[in-house]
Amino acid sequence: MIRLMIGGIPIDTVMRALGDPTRRAVFERISRVDEITVVELTRGSGVTQGAVSQHLKALKRAGLVAERPAGRNVYYRARPEGLAPLFDWLSHYDGFWRERFANLRTLLKEIDP
C-alpha cells in the first residue's frame, strides 16, 4: 500500500481525523476562535471531557490543532496549514474536473445553441 505523505503528515491521518463528525465539529469550533480550552469545548457539546480530549489528541496528531499550556489550562488553536495535505490531494483532481466541465459546456452549447 502506498501512503501519500504531504508535509510529513500522511493524508490518511488528516482524512481519518476529519472523518469523524464529532471530531470535525470540535475542529470547526476551534477554528472559529483564537484559542479555547477543553472545558470550554466540552461545555454545551453533549460530549464528555474525556471524549473531547481524545478528539483533540487525534486532531493534534493530524497537525490540525496546536496546544499551549498555561498553568492548569491547555489552550488549543486551529492550524489551518494542517489542511494542506487535503488541499494538495484534492488539487490532483482539478484538471480532471476542469476538463469535464469544459466538455459539459461544449455539449450544452451543441444541444441548445
C-alpha positions in Angstrom: 0.0 0.0 0.0 1.3 3.4 -0.9 0.9 6.1 1.8 0.7 9.6 0.4 2.5 12.0 2.7 2.4 15.7 2.2 4.3 17.9 4.6 5.3 15.0 6.8 1.7 14.1 7.8 0.1 11.1 6.0 -3.1 12.2 4.1 -5.0 9.3 5.6 -4.3 10.7 9.1 -5.8 14.0 8.2 -8.8 12.4 6.5 -9.4 10.0 9.4 -9.2 12.9 11.8 -11.8 14.9 9.9 -13.9 11.8 9.0 -15.5 11.6 12.5 -18.4 14.0 12.7 -17.8 14.9 16.4 -14.1 15.5 15.8 -15.0 17.6 12.7 -17.4 19.7 14.9 -14.6 20.2 17.5 -12.2 21.3 14.8 -14.8 23.7 13.4 -15.5 25.1 16.9 -11.8 25.7 17.5 -11.4 27.3 14.0 -14.0 30.0 15.0 -11.9 31.3 18.0 -8.3 32.3 18.7 -7.9 29.8 21.5 -10.1 27.6 23.6 -9.7 25.1 26.5 -11.1 21.6 26.8 -13.5 22.8 29.4 -14.9 25.4 27.1 -15.1 22.9 24.2 -16.9 20.4 26.5 -19.5 23.0 27.7 -22.7 22.6 25.8 -21.3 20.0 23.4 -23.0 16.9 24.8 -19.7 15.1 24.8 -17.6 14.2 27.9 -14.4 16.0 28.7 -12.5 12.7 28.2 -14.0 12.2 24.8 -13.2 15.8 23.8 -9.6 15.2 24.9 -9.4 12.1 22.8 -10.7 14.0 19.8 -8.1 16.8 20.4 -5.4 14.2 20.5 -6.3 12.9 17.1 -6.6 16.4 15.7 -3.2 17.3 17.1 -1.6 14.1 15.7 -3.1 15.1 12.3 -1.5 18.5 12.6 -4.8 20.3 12.6 -4.5 21.8 16.1 -1.8 23.1 18.3 -1.8 23.4 22.1 -0.4 26.0 24.5 -0.1 25.0 28.2 -0.8 27.9 30.6 -0.9 27.0 34.3 -3.6 24.4 34.8 -5.2 25.0 31.4 -4.2 24.0 28.0 -5.3 26.2 25.2 -6.0 24.8 21.7 -5.9 26.7 18.4 -6.6 25.6 14.8 -3.7 25.1 12.4 -5.2 25.9 9.0 -1.9 24.8 7.4 -2.7 21.3 8.7 -5.3 21.1 6.0 -2.6 21.5 3.3 -2.3 17.7 2.7 -6.0 17.6 2.0 -5.9 20.6 -0.4 -2.8 19.2 -2.1 -4.5 15.8 -2.6 -7.7 17.5 -4.0 -5.7 19.6 -6.4 -4.7 16.5 -8.3 -8.3 16.3 -9.4 -8.5 19.9 -10.5 -7.5 19.2 -14.1 -9.9 16.2 -14.2 -12.9 18.4 -13.2 -11.9 21.3 -15.4 -11.9 19.1 -18.4 -15.2 17.5 -17.5 -16.9 20.9 -17.1 -15.4 22.2 -20.3 -16.8 19.1 -22.1 -20.2 19.7 -20.4 -20.2 23.3 -21.5 -19.5 22.3 -25.1 -22.2 19.6 -25.0 -24.8 22.1 -23.7 -23.9 24.6 -26.4 -24.4 21.9 -29.0 -27.7 20.9 -27.6 -29.1 24.4 -27.1 -27.1 26.8 -29.4 
